[in-house]
Amino acid sequence: MTVSGTRPSPVDRRRSLLTGTMLGIAIMAAADEVVFHQLLGWHHFYDRSTPDVALLSDGLLQTAYLVLLVAGFFRFADLRRRATLAHRSTWGGFLLGLGAFQLLDGVVDHKLLRLHQVRYGVDLLPYDLFWNGAAVVLLLIGAILTWRSRSEGRTPAPGH
């Protein structure tokens, strides 16, 4: 029982995990957009057309991640308001989202669909290894955190 005499809400691991994943995807998309598309100018989301189409594709990517970011923050605020936020699940989902976006971008966008490359006019192997390797590390850490969050919010058995 809490001070107000009500039972505390159980944490919502599934919703916390999804919320963290949404935020992770949005943050990694934003970082990719700002660093590689705007600051370094190495590529656009879609480089296989005119510069105007490339700029439009960046704007559409930016719109998508901003919508996802706002939705994720609303979900996060709702979990906190209901006192059902599972912290480890949220962090696990966040890291899974970061890694998932990065690996999807590195494998699907760069290699399968060839929407763009990390950089042009250079040997891509070191860039690809670092980009996809970092994605795998983020996914592994996120998976470990998510695995460890299984007991989050459970009440220990008496005597334990």
Backbone bond lengths (Angstrom), bond angles and torsions (degrees), N, CA, C in turn:
res aa  C-N    CA-C-N  psi(-1)  N-CA   C-N-CA  omega(-1)  CA-C   N-CA-C  phi
1 M - - - 1.453 - - 1.526 109.48 -
2 T 1.322 115.70 144.78 1.457 120.16 175.70 1.517 108.81 -90.67
3 V 1.332 115.47 178.10 1.462 120.78 179.59 1.523 110.84 -58.44
4 S 1.319 117.05 -35.06 1.464 120.29 -178.46 1.526 112.49 -78.03
5 G 1.336 117.61 -3.30 1.455 120.59 178.10 1.513 114.25 89.44
6 T 1.336 117.68 5.32 1.461 120.13 178.47 1.524 109.55 -102.34
7 R 1.302 115.29 157.46 1.465 119.47 176.82 1.528 108.76 -76.37
8 P 1.330 117.44 139.74 1.462 118.58 176.54 1.529 110.02 -67.19
9 S 1.323 115.88 146.48 1.466 120.52 178.88 1.521 109.19 -71.04
10 P 1.325 117.14 140.98 1.464 118.30 174.87 1.530 109.26 -71.19
11 V 1.321 115.98 151.47 1.458 118.18 178.85 1.526 109.42 -70.06
12 D 1.308 115.31 152.53 1.462 122.06 179.89 1.529 107.55 -109.65
13 R 1.328 115.87 88.32 1.465 121.09 -175.79 1.526 112.15 -62.42
14 R 1.316 116.96 -44.36 1.471 120.45 -176.93 1.535 111.09 -62.97
15 R 1.316 116.65 -47.32 1.469 120.02 -179.35 1.527 110.78 -67.72
16 S 1.337 116.45 -37.15 1.466 120.61 177.38 1.523 110.69 -64.02
17 L 1.334 116.73 -42.54 1.465 121.54 179.05 1.525 110.61 -62.39
18 L 1.326 117.46 -46.28 1.461 121.17 179.77 1.529 111.05 -64.30
19 T 1.318 116.74 -40.53 1.463 120.70 179.09 1.524 110.46 -63.11
20 G 1.322 116.64 -45.80 1.459 120.28 177.22 1.518 111.97 -61.01
21 T 1.326 116.69 -39.66 1.464 121.13 179.23 1.526 110.70 -64.33
22 M 1.326 116.51 -43.83 1.468 120.18 177.65 1.524 110.52 -58.53
23 L 1.331 116.46 -46.12 1.461 120.52 -179.25 1.526 111.14 -66.05
24 G 1.328 117.57 -38.72 1.459 120.53 178.76 1.521 112.44 -63.79
25 I 1.318 116.58 -44.32 1.465 120.44 177.95 1.522 109.92 -61.32
26 A 1.326 116.70 -46.63 1.464 120.89 -178.04 1.526 111.82 -63.82
27 I 1.324 117.52 -42.57 1.467 120.74 -178.89 1.529 110.64 -66.70
28 M 1.332 118.03 -42.43 1.469 119.71 179.41 1.522 110.74 -67.52
29 A 1.323 117.73 -38.25 1.465 120.20 176.58 1.524 110.17 -63.24
30 A 1.329 116.79 -40.74 1.464 120.69 178.52 1.523 110.67 -64.72
31 A 1.331 117.04 -44.45 1.466 120.49 179.72 1.529 110.36 -61.96
32 D 1.331 117.04 -44.09 1.464 121.40 178.11 1.522 110.37 -60.31
33 E 1.316 116.23 -47.61 1.470 121.55 -178.66 1.527 111.28 -61.11
34 V 1.312 116.73 -49.83 1.469 120.46 -176.23 1.529 110.98 -67.97
35 V 1.328 117.51 -50.09 1.469 120.35 -174.29 1.529 111.96 -72.29
36 F 1.333 117.63 -56.75 1.463 120.05 -171.51 1.526 114.09 -83.63
37 H 1.319 117.46 -32.45 1.463 120.19 -177.22 1.525 111.36 -88.18
38 Q 1.330 117.38 -41.58 1.460 119.81 -173.54 1.525 113.51 -98.44
39 L 1.335 117.76 -56.46 1.465 119.74 -175.15 1.530 112.72 -70.85
40 L 1.322 117.50 -52.77 1.464 120.71 -179.15 1.529 112.32 -83.18
41 G 1.331 116.94 -27.27 1.461 121.07 -179.45 1.521 113.32 63.34
42 W 1.339 117.90 30.92 1.456 121.65 -177.08 1.517 112.65 -75.13
43 H 1.305 117.54 -31.29 1.461 120.50 -179.59 1.524 109.81 -164.00
44 H 1.327 114.49 172.49 1.464 122.99 172.15 1.520 106.54 -117.70
45 F 1.329 116.71 172.64 1.459 118.36 179.62 1.528 110.52 -61.74
46 Y 1.323 116.76 -43.14 1.465 120.72 178.13 1.519 108.23 -125.03
47 D 1.327 116.26 109.50 1.463 121.81 -174.87 1.524 114.06 -102.63
48 R 1.298 119.12 5.31 1.467 120.42 -172.07 1.527 113.07 -97.81
49 S 1.330 116.22 28.94 1.461 120.06 179.87 1.527 108.49 -146.37
50 T 1.309 116.06 -149.45 1.464 120.93 -178.87 1.529 110.62 -80.23
51 P 1.337 117.36 162.47 1.468 119.87 175.88 1.534 112.71 -58.33
52 D 1.321 117.26 -33.22 1.469 119.81 178.48 1.532 111.33 -65.85
53 V 1.316 116.73 -42.00 1.468 120.67 178.16 1.526 109.88 -66.78
54 A 1.335 116.91 -39.02 1.468 120.83 177.69 1.525 110.51 -60.44
55 L 1.318 116.49 -44.13 1.465 120.68 179.04 1.527 111.01 -66.12
56 L 1.326 116.76 -40.46 1.462 120.90 176.55 1.528 110.56 -61.39
57 S 1.331 117.33 -42.16 1.468 120.25 179.95 1.530 110.83 -63.05
58 D 1.332 117.42 -36.92 1.468 120.16 176.00 1.527 110.89 -64.76
59 G 1.327 116.08 -40.20 1.462 119.77 178.27 1.521 112.51 -64.16
60 L 1.327 116.76 -38.69 1.470 120.49 177.64 1.527 110.99 -67.44
61 L 1.341 117.10 -40.79 1.466 120.69 175.62 1.527 110.08 -61.15
62 Q 1.326 115.82 -44.31 1.466 120.03 179.89 1.528 110.82 -62.24
63 T 1.303 117.79 -42.23 1.466 121.45 177.69 1.524 110.85 -61.16
64 A 1.324 116.72 -44.32 1.469 120.81 -178.64 1.520 111.26 -62.64
65 Y 1.338 117.74 -46.45 1.464 117.53 -177.83 1.519 111.94 -72.71
66 L 1.326 118.63 -28.91 1.469 119.31 176.01 1.526 111.20 -67.88
67 V 1.329 117.46 -40.66 1.470 121.11 176.40 1.526 109.67 -61.71
68 L 1.329 116.96 -45.24 1.464 121.38 179.15 1.527 111.36 -63.98
69 L 1.320 117.04 -39.73 1.463 121.73 179.05 1.529 111.17 -64.17
70 V 1.315 117.00 -46.94 1.469 120.70 179.38 1.529 110.21 -63.66
71 A 1.328 117.45 -45.38 1.471 120.47 178.48 1.524 110.53 -60.93
72 G 1.322 116.84 -41.76 1.457 120.73 178.65 1.515 112.45 -62.99
73 F 1.324 116.94 -41.79 1.464 119.38 179.10 1.529 111.86 -68.97
74 F 1.321 117.92 -34.78 1.466 119.53 175.00 1.529 110.48 -64.13
75 R 1.328 116.58 -42.71 1.468 120.02 177.48 1.528 110.67 -63.45
76 F 1.327 116.38 -42.01 1.464 121.14 179.41 1.531 110.01 -61.20
77 A 1.336 116.33 -46.77 1.468 120.49 179.33 1.526 111.00 -61.89
78 D 1.334 116.96 -38.60 1.461 120.29 179.15 1.528 111.28 -66.38
79 L 1.321 117.10 -41.45 1.467 120.22 176.87 1.524 110.94 -61.31
80 R 1.320 116.06 -41.32 1.477 119.44 178.80 1.529 110.68 -67.10
81 R 1.329 116.53 -42.52 1.467 120.38 -179.42 1.520 110.90 -61.00
82 R 1.320 116.63 -39.49 1.467 121.33 -179.95 1.527 112.53 -81.43
83 A 1.337 116.00 -4.92 1.471 122.61 -176.70 1.532 111.22 58.54
84 T 1.343 115.90 38.80 1.466 120.62 179.43 1.531 112.13 -118.19
85 L 1.325 117.38 10.75 1.459 121.32 -179.60 1.524 110.10 -68.26
86 A 1.313 116.30 124.88 1.469 122.64 175.19 1.529 106.28 -99.22
87 H 1.314 116.95 104.09 1.466 122.06 -170.74 1.529 113.37 -59.87
88 R 1.327 117.48 -50.48 1.471 119.43 -178.89 1.529 111.38 -64.22
89 S 1.306 117.10 -37.36 1.469 120.08 177.71 1.524 110.55 -64.87
90 T 1.327 116.30 -39.63 1.461 120.38 179.11 1.523 110.67 -64.70
91 W 1.336 116.78 -46.18 1.467 120.30 178.95 1.527 110.83 -64.37
92 G 1.325 117.09 -40.96 1.462 119.87 176.91 1.516 111.18 -59.98
93 G 1.328 116.40 -45.72 1.459 120.85 177.79 1.515 112.30 -63.31
94 F 1.335 116.54 -38.59 1.468 121.05 178.93 1.531 110.23 -59.62
95 L 1.328 116.37 -48.68 1.466 120.04 179.96 1.528 111.55 -67.85
96 L 1.321 117.34 -36.77 1.468 120.10 174.64 1.530 110.76 -62.03
97 G 1.328 116.97 -40.64 1.463 120.95 178.12 1.517 112.41 -64.90
98 L 1.348 116.44 -43.30 1.466 120.00 177.12 1.527 110.19 -57.80
99 G 1.325 115.61 -51.54 1.459 120.37 -177.45 1.515 113.29 -66.73
100 A 1.330 116.79 -38.78 1.468 120.46 -179.32 1.524 110.90 -63.60
101 F 1.332 116.67 -45.16 1.467 118.53 178.62 1.525 110.00 -61.05
102 Q 1.317 115.86 -46.30 1.458 120.42 -175.95 1.530 111.54 -63.82
103 L 1.322 117.18 -43.30 1.466 119.87 -179.76 1.533 111.10 -69.89
104 L 1.321 117.16 -40.94 1.466 120.61 176.42 1.527 109.98 -59.84
105 D 1.326 116.93 -44.79 1.460 121.53 178.87 1.527 110.18 -62.81
106 G 1.332 116.55 -46.80 1.457 120.49 -176.40 1.514 114.16 -67.75
107 V 1.320 117.38 -36.54 1.467 120.12 -176.64 1.533 111.20 -93.80
108 V 1.323 116.78 -54.17 1.472 119.72 -174.53 1.529 111.68 -75.45
109 D 1.338 117.05 -54.94 1.473 119.78 -176.38 1.525 112.49 -67.43
110 H 1.361 116.62 -43.51 1.463 119.83 -175.66 1.523 112.87 -79.62
111 K 1.329 117.53 -44.77 1.468 120.11 -170.07 1.527 113.88 -100.34
112 L 1.319 117.57 -48.42 1.467 119.27 -175.36 1.529 112.48 -77.92
113 L 1.325 116.86 -52.57 1.466 120.19 -177.90 1.526 113.03 -88.31
114 R 1.327 116.30 -19.22 1.468 122.68 -178.23 1.533 112.35 52.59
115 L 1.335 115.56 42.74 1.464 120.03 177.37 1.522 110.83 -66.62
116 H 1.319 115.41 -35.57 1.464 122.52 177.46 1.520 108.36 -165.43
117 Q 1.320 116.40 169.25 1.458 122.37 171.71 1.522 107.38 -115.87
118 V 1.326 116.77 163.51 1.466 119.17 178.22 1.518 109.15 -57.45
119 R 1.320 115.56 -46.46 1.456 121.40 -176.81 1.526 107.42 -151.38
120 Y 1.307 115.94 154.90 1.462 120.42 -179.08 1.527 109.99 -112.07
121 G 1.328 115.27 151.00 1.458 120.75 175.77 1.522 114.38 78.64
122 V 1.322 117.61 16.94 1.466 121.72 179.14 1.528 108.56 -136.37
123 D 1.337 115.96 167.18 1.459 120.77 173.11 1.530 107.48 -69.33
124 L 1.316 117.07 118.98 1.468 121.54 -175.21 1.523 114.07 -78.83
125 L 1.321 118.11 -19.47 1.458 120.33 -173.77 1.531 113.50 -54.90
126 P 1.340 120.18 -49.56 1.473 118.19 179.25 1.536 112.63 -61.62
127 Y 1.319 117.33 -38.61 1.468 121.07 178.60 1.529 110.70 -64.60
128 D 1.331 115.59 -45.91 1.467 120.11 -179.72 1.523 111.72 -63.69
129 L 1.337 116.32 -44.06 1.464 119.75 179.68 1.522 111.43 -62.17
130 F 1.320 116.74 -44.25 1.462 119.47 179.89 1.525 110.90 -66.75
131 W 1.335 116.94 -47.76 1.466 121.51 -176.51 1.525 111.54 -61.31
132 N 1.321 116.02 -50.47 1.461 119.86 -178.03 1.523 111.69 -74.84
133 G 1.330 117.27 -33.33 1.465 120.52 175.84 1.518 111.64 -63.66
134 A 1.330 116.51 -43.54 1.468 120.52 177.27 1.526 110.47 -62.81
135 A 1.329 116.52 -37.37 1.468 120.48 178.11 1.523 110.87 -62.50
136 V 1.315 116.81 -43.43 1.468 120.91 -179.89 1.528 110.34 -64.60
137 V 1.336 117.38 -40.93 1.472 120.72 177.80 1.529 110.20 -61.48
138 L 1.328 117.41 -45.81 1.470 120.73 178.13 1.530 111.00 -60.52
139 L 1.324 116.89 -43.13 1.467 120.64 178.87 1.527 111.57 -63.23
140 L 1.323 117.01 -42.00 1.469 120.24 179.61 1.525 111.63 -64.62
141 I 1.321 117.06 -45.76 1.469 119.86 178.93 1.525 110.07 -63.41
142 G 1.342 116.77 -42.56 1.462 120.47 177.01 1.514 112.33 -61.32
143 A 1.334 116.89 -40.58 1.469 120.73 179.20 1.526 110.84 -66.31
144 I 1.326 117.23 -40.16 1.466 120.72 178.22 1.524 110.44 -63.98
145 L 1.332 116.54 -46.21 1.473 119.51 177.98 1.523 111.17 -61.08
146 T 1.313 116.54 -42.47 1.466 120.55 179.48 1.524 110.25 -63.71
147 W 1.315 117.70 -42.91 1.465 122.12 178.34 1.526 110.01 -60.71
148 R 1.318 116.15 -44.04 1.467 120.20 -178.62 1.527 112.50 -71.51
149 S 1.307 117.24 -17.10 1.468 120.01 -178.56 1.523 112.27 -83.71
150 R 1.336 117.59 -0.51 1.470 120.61 -177.02 1.519 112.52 -56.31
151 S 1.314 117.45 -33.92 1.469 120.17 -177.89 1.523 111.99 -91.05
152 E 1.314 117.19 -0.07 1.460 120.88 -177.51 1.527 110.62 -61.70
153 G 1.308 115.83 125.87 1.454 120.96 177.52 1.506 114.51 88.69
154 R 1.323 117.55 -4.80 1.470 119.98 177.57 1.519 109.19 -80.87
155 T 1.294 115.30 146.34 1.461 120.56 175.77 1.519 108.00 -89.42
156 P 1.341 117.71 127.32 1.460 118.04 179.91 1.524 111.20 -64.34
157 A 1.314 115.15 149.28 1.471 120.40 178.22 1.524 109.17 -64.85
158 P 1.322 118.07 150.10 1.463 120.41 179.75 1.526 110.80 -55.91
159 G 1.331 115.06 137.27 1.455 121.00 179.11 1.515 113.58 86.10
160 H 1.327 118.84 2.35 1.470 121.25 179.70 1.492 110.94 -113.67
